[in-house]
């Protein structure tokens, strides 16, 4: 039996693998592995991160030097976040129509401290109320001597609109007020209803009065007026760019932007500071080069980089202001809850497999992979964020320990065993270290071998130095004995040891060129493992460990494939194979013809390190992958 090449190929590939994000695919699963239930998740920012960051705006206002101390600070901040837009001004007198989503599906009951009308010209006295509802074919109103009071009149109307008789109410008491369970909510402008199978309430008002209501709901009114000016322009432009419904341009919740009206139970929901910011920026909006109004999205905190999209991604140095509690954050999730939600069996790991490349740690999560004992599930980073209530899609999980996934047949399917062993940066190997007929775990770390005599997580059974940091480790039956022993490949020379102990090389075998990938196996059915190399899709193998010329040279695989070798059929002879993008191509004929005539199957990820060995003692070498190294 021979274990062949695996570790050599692994060593060359680990450099590439370390530079890429780990990606889990459904062809590799694992047996249960112990994992703490609490997973600490860290991250940056709060919200989607597109366009303007509110804490970043505050940071630039507090420290204008970050933007070069511009004369027009609000305009420069907007130029920074919305760099593909310019400022423009809306014509005077524009109005906004707002869907008031809390009243969806309900009759609209309105009152006021001043006289008002409904249905075009039906007067309602100050202090009274009127209720408007869809009767199945049109609109019906009732009048009552106050919110919730007994009905004293009913009429059918064509115009479902409430209007105040006061042109510009000086107080919330004179405005139209919606009757709510816990009091009243005052709105500037008019209130009306719309029907599209469900009754909706709509507030139509001057756009500047609308912005007055939005700014203190979206940004603290205690912030500097320059920051509030940025918010006012962003809110106005965003609103004007919307056309959400046939009956209203925008809604009043976080699904659009937050607007709660002018007052609740007589207490103002506006603020003098945000009013000032609104009126200092009257009509200001942002437009694209063609004149289209920009839907100027914003969020609480970008985390240090905007997310990109419609507006180019930019670094957001202002976000790191000391008052920003969302620049860095952490929370904990339950591993068992995650596993249960995605139906993956017993939890094994969760990791980000793709990022947008912007900022700390590679930036925002584009894809998340959840692995368990029955399957692996991949979801978008934004989907994972939303499902688990994370502040943003810029998040990190603890780095999982490296794992070996062993399979006992040369076919696709789930792993028959998985084990945590080693540390990131190690080079994994599998060989029969004690001569019992089973290939078991090992890693090579900075010139030291750590061998295990059983496939189980835990500490090494044998530790000894051999070779130098940067060497490529190999192992095999160099002397034909039952136990496989270590070796290293360095600059075109194999240094082989006949025992698993420290000491000088017992065999020094020049073979191949610097940069070749070492591949070892019992190529000549001699009972001994002998040397070989893989170079740009061509194999050069020897039938002895004496150095010199190759006894067999054949093409098999592509230059970028990962070579592996093993005794696939318990024949006593090593056969070649390659792994390409997570697919294994195994040959059985000798000499190989370049065709994978034994098996082609998917197992593992494109970034996994392929290994082979005999894990069940039946004399046949089968696949394994090492992940996280």
C-alpha positions, 0 to 999 in steps of 0.5 A: 500500500502507498499513500503517495503524493498528497502532502507535496501538492498540498505544500505548494498549494497552501500559499494560494489557499491562504490568500483566498477566502475559504469556500464551502461547497455541498460536496463535502460535509463532516461528522459532528465536531465539538463547537462552543454554542456562542459565536462572537461576531464583530463588525463595522457600521450600522445600516446598508452603508450606501451613500452618506454616512450620518456619523461620518458626516458628524466626524467631518463637521467635527474635524473639517481638516479630514476634507481639507477645511472646505469653505462650503462644508455641507456641500463638500460632504455631499460631494464626497458621498455622492461623487457622481452627482452635483447640486441643483434646486427644485422649483418653488412650491413643490409638494410631497405625498406620503403614505402613512403606513400605520393607518393601512387597512383602517378607517381614517378618523381626523380632528382639529382644533380649527374648523376643517372640511372633508369631501370637498366642502362638508364642514366639520367644526373645531373639536369635532372629528370625521371618519372616512372609510371605503364602503365597497364602491365609494367613500363614506364619512361620518361625523362625531363630536370628538375622536371615538365619540358617537356618530351624529352624521353620515354622508357619501363623498367623492373626494376623500380629502380632509383640509384645514380652513387655516392656511398656515396653522401656527400651532399643532392644535390648528393642524389636522390631527389623526385620532390614534389609540393614545391621542392624536398626531398632527400633520401639516398639509392635507390628509386623504385616503386611497383605495387599491384593495386596501385603504391607505392614508396619505399626507400631502404637504409642502416638501420643505414641511415634509423635510422638517419632519424627516430631519430630526427623525433621521439625525439627532437634532442636537447635532451641529447645523452643518450636519443637519444641512447635509441630512436635509439635502439628502432627505429632500433629494431622496424623497423627490426621486421616489415614486413608490405608489400610484397614490403617494411618492414615498412612505413614512417608515425606515422602508423609505425614510422616517417621517412622523408628522409635526406633533404627537399629543401637542408635543412638537416632533420638529426642532428649531435646529433642523428647521434652520437646516431645512430653510437654509437649504430650501430646494437643494437636491442632488442630480446626476449628469443627465439631470435625474434626481439622485435617490440619495440613500444614507445610513447611520454608519458606513463603518469606514467605507461606503458600500458602493452601488449607485454612488461610487464607494469611498473611504469614510474617515469621518466615521471613526469619530469618537462619538460613533458607537457603531464604527466597531461592534460585536454581538453573539449568535447561537451556533445551534440556532444557526444550524437549526435555522438552515437545517444543516445538522450539527453545527460545524462552521460558519464563515464568510466566503466572499467580500467586496474588497473595501476596508478592514478584513476585506470589507463587507460580506458578499456570501456566507457559508454555514456547514453542518453534518448533513449539508452546507448552505450558502446565503448572501451576506445581506441575507445573513445580516437581516436574518440574524439582526446584525448591524451591517453586512460588514462582519467577521466570525472567529477563524475556525481551526483547520479541519481534515475531511476524510472519505473512504471511497473514490466518489462524491459524497459526504465525509466519513470523518472530519477532525480539527487539527493544526493551525492556519499556515501549517502544511497538512499531511496524511501517512501511516506513521506507526505501521498499523495500516491506517493513514493518520493526521499530521502537519508540518510547521516551520521545520517541525513535524507534528504526527498523530497515530489516530484520526482524532482531534487533539495533541500530536503523538510525535513531535520532532524537527526535520528540514527547514522552514519553507521546505515542502514535506513529503512522506512514504515507505522509503525503505519498504517497511510498514511505517511511512516516514518523513522527508522534505523537498528543497530546490530540486532535492529530496531529503528523506528520513528512514525514521520519524525522528530528528536527525540527518537525511538518510537519503539525499535524492536530487530530482527535478528542478526548483519550483517543481511540485514533488509527487511521491508513490510506489510507481514501479510496484517495488514495495517502496515509495519513490520520488517524482515531480509535477511540472506544468502538467507533465509528470516525471517519476523514478522507480528508485530513490537514487536520483538521476533521470525519470523512469517514466514521463507522461502528461496528465492534467493541466499546468494549474491542476493540483497533482495527487497520487495513490493506490486507488485499487489496492494494486500495489502501484501508485497511480496519478490524479489531479484536482481541478476546482474541487473535481478529482480526476483519477487514472488507473492505466499504466502508463497513463494516457491522459484520460481519467479512466478510473473516476471523476467526482466532485469533493471539496472546495476549489481552495481546499488542499487535496490529500490521499490516504488509506483511512479504513485499512483496506489497502485502497487510497481515497480522497481527503481535503484539508481546509483552513490552513 
